[in-house]
Amino acid sequence: MSKIELNDKKIQILEVAEKLFSEKGFEGTSIRDISKEAKINIAMVSYYFGSKDRLLESLIIYKTSDLKLQLENLLQENLEPLDKVNKLIEIYLNRISCNKGIFRVLHFELNSKKREKSLNAFTELKKGNLKSVESIIQQGQSKGVFRKDIIIPLITPTIIGTFFHFHMNKPFFEELLHLKTEEMYDEYIKTYLTKHIQQTIKALLVYEN
């Protein structure tokens, strides 16, 4: 299932499912919980999605397929290689920051063997996204700007891993960095954390002077 046809009711169910999966975990949430919270008949939820696993699969595609489109568009932009990588990092962090719920669900569910089938769609999306990242870095390599010995599949985990460590330790960093409101926290991610990750990736990609 690469694309899902969505109507308002389906979107409402997916938004509620994301909230509940994020709060209670996938196993701790039932179709009944979702239908009750969404105020939609349980039979309708089953009709639209069939099973909870299929609902998770639809949710993953709904929340992550626009990232694929943004990366493919970035690939076509007429930018210098490093500017393109910096924009790539901004796109990734913005998508994760706006979709913390689904990424928290994925973080826990990816380790579950039982979820493997539902997560096939996500694996395929990640492979496509990696191809876009590879192309952007290869553009820089062909121009002699980026090193030839980069381990490209480790670039994305470096970006996302730094973000997640920061986010998973939110209370610690809020206190340490005096981020007293949610707005200050989000602003810090957009500015300082993004810049730090861009500098880290630049150090990995660019030849030392």
C-alpha positions in Angstrom: 0.0 0.0 0.0 1.9 3.0 -1.2 -0.9 5.6 -1.1 -4.0 5.8 0.9 -7.2 7.5 -0.2 -8.2 9.7 2.8 -11.5 11.4 3.7 -12.2 13.5 6.8 -13.4 10.5 8.9 -10.2 8.5 8.1 -8.0 11.4 9.0 -9.8 11.9 12.2 -9.3 8.2 13.1 -5.6 8.4 12.2 -5.0 11.5 14.3 -6.7 9.9 17.3 -4.8 6.6 16.8 -1.5 8.5 16.7 -2.3 10.3 20.0 -3.4 7.1 21.7 -0.5 4.9 20.3 1.9 7.6 21.5 0.4 7.8 25.0 -0.5 4.2 25.7 1.6 2.2 23.2 0.4 0.1 20.3 -0.4 -2.9 22.4 -2.1 -0.8 25.1 -4.5 0.7 22.6 -7.6 -1.1 21.2 -9.7 -0.3 18.2 -12.5 0.3 20.7 -10.4 3.0 22.5 -9.7 4.6 19.1 -13.4 4.6 18.1 -14.5 5.9 21.5 -12.0 8.8 21.4 -12.8 9.6 17.8 -16.5 9.3 18.5 -16.9 7.1 15.4 -18.6 3.7 15.4 -16.2 0.8 16.0 -17.6 -1.0 12.9 -16.7 2.0 10.8 -13.1 2.0 12.1 -12.8 -1.7 11.2 -14.4 -1.1 7.8 -11.9 1.6 6.9 -8.7 -0.1 8.2 -9.5 -3.8 8.8 -7.1 -4.4 11.7 -5.0 -2.4 14.1 -1.9 -3.4 12.2 -3.3 -2.0 9.0 -4.3 1.1 10.8 -0.7 1.5 12.0 0.6 1.0 8.4 -1.9 3.7 7.1 -0.8 6.0 9.9 2.9 5.6 9.0 2.2 6.4 5.3 -0.1 9.3 6.2 2.6 10.9 8.4 5.8 10.2 6.5 5.0 10.2 2.7 5.3 14.0 2.4 8.9 13.7 3.7 9.7 11.6 0.6 8.2 14.2 -1.6 10.1 17.0 0.0 13.4 15.1 -0.4 12.7 14.3 -4.1 12.0 18.1 -4.7 15.1 19.1 -2.8 17.1 16.8 -5.1 16.0 18.8 -8.1 16.8 22.2 -6.6 19.7 24.2 -8.0 21.7 24.6 -4.8 25.4 24.1 -3.8 25.9 20.6 -2.3 26.4 21.9 1.3 23.4 24.2 1.1 21.4 21.2 -0.1 22.6 19.0 2.9 21.7 21.9 5.3 18.3 22.1 3.8 17.9 18.3 4.0 18.7 18.5 7.8 16.1 21.3 8.2 13.5 19.2 6.4 14.2 16.1 8.5 14.1 18.0 11.9 11.0 19.9 10.9 9.1 16.7 10.0 10.2 14.9 13.1 9.4 17.9 15.3 5.9 18.3 13.8 5.3 14.5 14.1 6.8 13.6 17.5 3.8 11.3 18.2 4.3 8.9 15.2 8.1 8.9 15.6 7.7 7.9 19.2 5.4 5.1 18.2 7.8 4.0 15.5 10.8 4.1 17.9 9.1 1.5 20.2 7.3 -0.5 17.5 10.4 -0.9 15.2 11.9 -3.2 17.9 8.9 -5.5 17.9 9.1 -8.6 15.7 5.3 -8.8 15.7 5.0 -5.4 13.9 7.4 -6.3 11.1 4.7 -6.7 8.5 3.0 -3.3 9.3 6.4 -1.7 9.2 7.3 -3.0 5.7 5.7 0.2 4.2 7.9 2.3 6.5 11.0 0.3 5.5 10.2 0.9 1.8 9.8 4.7 2.5 13.1 4.8 4.3 14.9 3.0 1.4 13.5 5.7 -0.9 14.5 8.5 1.4 18.0 7.0 1.7 18.3 7.0 -2.1 17.5 10.8 -2.1 20.2 11.4 0.6 22.7 9.3 -1.4 22.0 11.3 -4.6 22.5 14.6 -2.7 25.8 13.5 -1.2 26.9 11.9 -4.5 26.3 15.3 -6.3 28.7 16.8 -3.8 31.3 14.1 -4.3 31.2 14.4 -8.0 31.9 18.2 -7.6 34.9 17.3 -5.4 33.3 19.1 -2.4 32.5 16.0 -0.2 34.8 13.3 0.9 34.7 9.9 -1.0 34.9 7.8 2.2 31.5 8.8 3.7 29.3 6.0 5.0 26.1 7.4 3.6 23.6 5.1 5.4 24.9 6.5 8.7 24.2 10.1 7.9 20.4 9.9 8.6 20.8 8.1 12.0 23.4 10.8 13.0 20.8 13.5 12.2 17.8 11.7 13.8 19.7 10.1 16.7 20.9 13.5 17.9 17.4 14.9 17.7 16.0 11.9 19.6 18.6 12.0 22.4 17.7 15.7 22.9 13.9 15.0 22.8 14.0 11.9 25.0 15.9 13.9 27.7 13.6 16.9 27.3 13.2 17.8 31.0 17.0 17.6 31.5 17.7 20.0 28.6 14.8 22.3 29.4 16.3 22.8 32.9 19.9 23.0 31.6 19.2 25.4 28.8 16.5 27.4 30.7 13.8 26.6 28.1 10.8 27.5 30.3 8.0 27.2 27.7 7.1 24.8 24.8 7.7 27.7 22.4 11.3 28.2 23.7 12.0 24.5 23.4 10.7 24.3 19.8 12.6 27.5 18.9 15.8 26.0 20.3 15.4 22.9 18.1 14.8 25.1 15.0 17.9 27.3 15.7 20.7 25.9 17.9 20.0 22.2 17.6 19.6 22.4 13.9 22.8 24.5 13.5 24.7 22.0 15.7 23.6 19.0 13.6 24.4 20.9 10.4 27.9 21.6 11.7 28.3 17.9 12.7 27.3 16.7 9.3 29.5 19.3 7.5 32.5 18.0 9.6 31.7 14.4 8.3 31.3 15.4 4.7 33.7 18.2 3.9 37.5 17.8 3.4 39.5 19.3 6.3 41.3 22.5 5.4 
